[in-house]
Each structure stands twice: as C-alpha cells, then as structure tokens.
Amino acid sequence: MIRFAKPALTAREQLDLLIERGLLINDRERALRLLEVTTSFRLSPYMRPFQYPDDPEHRFKPNARLSDIMQVYRFDSDLRQLVMVAIEKVEIAVRTGISNHMACTYGTHWYLTPACFKAHFDHARLLTELNDKLAKETRQYHKEIERIERAKVPEEIKRARQESRKRDNYPRYYALTYDQPAHLPSWAMVEELSLGTLSHLFDGLDEYRDRKAIARRFALPRVIVKSGGWRSGRIPV
C-alpha cells in the first residue's frame, strides 16, 4: 500500500497535462471549456484505447485527438440513454403484466393472501416493506402540514396547500384516504417494488399456471422471467 499524493489540477492544468502526454488539441479554448464541465478523470476510460497500454506516464499514441475521444464518449452517452429508455419500457410492461393477471384473477389486493405464494416466500417481509412506505409518506405529510399551519397566509391557501401535499404521490394519498385494506391496490403495489423484489415476487407465485400466463404475455419462457432475464430487454413491447 502507498499513500495517495496526486494534487488537484485546474481545468487548464489538466489540459496542459494531456498536451504534454501527446494528445492533439484542435481548439485549446474549446477544450478548456470542455474540461471545466467534464473532468479528464471522467474521460480517462475513453482515453485508454488512444494511449500506450501499461505506460505509467499514460502517453498517447501518435495522432490521438481529443475530438476522437469525445466522439467515443458521446456515443457511449447516447447509447446508455437509449438503453435506459428501452429498459424503462420493459420494466413498466413487466409490472403491468404481473398486476393485470393477478389482480383480475384473484382480486385487487391479491398479494395480501399468503396462499397466492409458495411456502418459502417471505410474505411478511413484502408486507412490511410496503407498510413502511405508507407509514413514511404519512409521517412526511404531517410534517409538511405542520409547516403549512405555521405559515402566515389565508386559510384557503393553507387548505389548498394541504390538499396538494396529500396528492404528492399515490401511496401518500391512499394512506390518508383509505383504511381498508391497509395496503395499496395491486397496480400501485407493483410500482413500489424494486426490480429485484419484483423478480422474487414473480418467482414466489404459488400457481405454475399464473407464472406461465404472465410469461406468455411477453412470449418468453417462464424461467427467463423468473431469473430476471427480462431486464436484458428481450421482452417485445
């Protein structure tokens, strides 16, 4: 182990270091503005193909240009945005598929029934996580109401603000509006689960025919949905 001793560098010092290492810069002022909003540290993974491998000085190969590095960087950024949009569509489709089938087959609050799940499924943990979400939103709402009540504004404005805060999100609205059942309806419940928890919930469904029916919606084998393979974007939407 050694002590870290690298100093912080200004954008201009970063630019000077890149030039010293052999990087070609077409427009230094433009490059400086770039480094003021995107550090060379962030760009370093994209620089490696243009540098000599295993060179402790991180020198650049002949004719390596900052513009070429930025082209790779922007391509990677655009690709990640496209992938995230596609994954979001898949995620929404899976949440909808599970809720539509289970709620229409077993009722709006189907997930409250332990018999819908396999014996090893941690049903209590699922309900605790969802209940914690509702309790958190209720606490946050009452804190906001206290601040609103202390404000020196007309009562009608206070009431309008309270109603607005109540409708900030559906879990909060449900907790403040309904007491039976104490938990969210299916279509709201699935929106509160992480992707990992959603995958475990699908795997925990007791009836094989339910898992098969949900997987069929996406033209996928049940095992792929069970394993979370749908997160790779293989679901047609």
N, C-alpha and C positions, 0 to 999 in steps of 0.2 A: 504494500500500500504506500502511496505517495501523497503528499499534500498538494491540493489544488492551488495553483498560483497564477492562473491566467487573469490578466486585468480586463476590466470592462473597456470596450472600444466605442468611440463615437461612430456615427454613420460614415463620416469622412475617413476615419482611421480604418474602418472595415473595408472601405473602397480601396484605400491605398494598399492594404494587405493583399487584397485579391489581385490587384495590378502587379504587385511585387511577386506574386506566385505565378504570374504569366497569363492571367485572364485578360482577354481583349475586350475593351470597352469602347463602343462607338460614340456614346454621348455621356461624358462624365457627369454633367449636371443632372441629366435624367436618371443616371444610375444612382447618384447621391439621393435624389428624391425617393427612388425605389427603396433604398436601404433605410430611409427614415421611417418607412411604414412596413417594411418586410426585412427582418434582420438576415444577415448572412448565415446565422445559425439555422433559421428555418429553411433556407435554400440549400444548406450543405448536403442533404441526402440527394438532391438533384444535381449537385456538382460532381459527385463521385465518378460517374461514367466519363467525365471530361478530365479527370485527374489521373495521375500515375498511381496505380494500386500499391498499397503498402509503403507509400512515400511519407515519411514522418513530417516533411515540410509541406505536404498537401499541394504540390506544384501541379499546374495544369498542363495538359498535353498541347502540342502546337496547334494553333488556330482555334483554340477553345474560346468561345464568345459568351458573354453574359446573355445576349439575346437568345442563344440556343438553349441555355439553361432555363431562361424564363419561358420559353416555348414548352419545354417539358413540364415545368411547374404548372403552367396554366392548363395544359392538357390534363394533368392529374387532378387539378381542382375541378375542372368541368366534368371529368369522369365520375368523381366522387359525388358531385351534386346529382348527376343523372342516376347513379346507383341508389342514392338515398331516396329520391323520388319514387323509384321503382319499388324499393323495399317498403316504403310507406303504403303504397297501393296494396302490396301483398299482405302486409300486417293488417290493414283495415279489412281486407277480404276474409282473412282467417278469423278475426274477431267476429265479424258478421256471420260467417258460416257456422261457427260453433253456437252462437246465441240464437240464430234463426232456427236451427234444427232443434236444439234442446228446449228452448222456450215454447216453440209451437208444439212440441211433442209432450212435454211434461209440465208446462206452465211457466208463468212469468218468473217466479222465484225458484225454479227447479233446483238450483245449486244449494239451496238450504236443506235439501233432503239427502242425508248421508247415503241412502240406498242407491242414489244415482252414481256413486263412486265405488271403486274397488275397496276392499277391506284395508289395504295398506296405505291408501291415500290419506294424507293428513288434512282431513276436513276441518278440524278445529283451527288449524293454522290459517287456512284460507279465510274463514270467517273472522278470525282475529285481525288479520291484515286489513280486510275490508272495513271492519268496525273501527279500527284505529283511524282510517282515512276519514270516516264520517265524524268521529269524535274530534279530530284535529280541525276539520272545517268548522265545526260548531264552536269550538274554543276561539278560533280566529275571528269568526263572525262577531261573537260577543265582545271581543277586544276592540274591534272596529266600531261597534255600536257605542261603546263607552267613549271613544274619541269623538264620535259624531254628536253625542249628547252634550259633550263639553263645549262644542263649537258655538260661537255666538252668532247664530243665524236663525232665521224664522223657522217655526216648527214644520211648516210644509216642506221646506228644503231638507230638514233633518229626516222627515219621513221618506222623502224621495231617495235620499242617500242610503237609508237603511234598506229600502226595497232593492236598490241597485246592488248593494253589497250581498244581499240574500241570494241574488241571482248570478253571482260571480261565476259559479260553476255548478253543475248538476248535483254532485254529492252534497254540497252545502245546502242547496235548495231542497233536496229530498229529506235530509236530516231535519230541517227546520219546518217541513210541511207535513211529512207523514210519520206515523209511529208504528204502523202495522202494514206489512212486516218492517222490521227494523233495518233491513238491508236493501240495497239497490235492486231494481229490476235487472233481468239478465243482460239486456242490451247496454245498460250503463255499467254493470259489474265488469264485463269483459274489457271495457275501456280503461279500467283502473289497474289491470294486471300488467306486469312486465311481460316481455316476450317469453322469457324463460318460464315464468309461472303459468302463462297461457299454454305452453307446450306440455307442462306437467299436468295441467288440468285436463287437457285432451287425453293424455295417456292414462289418467286416473278414472276416466269414464268407465262405468261398470259394464255397460252393454256393448258387445262387439259390434252389433248392428248400428249403433249410434256412431261409433268411431268410423265405421265403414261408410256410412251415409255422408258424414261430414267430409271425409277424404274424397269421396266420389264427386263432390261439388267442384273439386279442383282437378279432377282427372289424375289423381295421384294415388299410389299405393298407401294404405293406412300407415305402414311403417315409416314412410318419409315424413308424414305429418307428425307422427309420434316423436320422431327424432329431432324435429325442428328443421328438417331439410327444406321446408317451405321458405325459410329465411334466406335461401340462396337465390330466390327469385324464380323458381321453377313452376310457380302457380300461374296459369293463364288468367289474366284479368283484363 
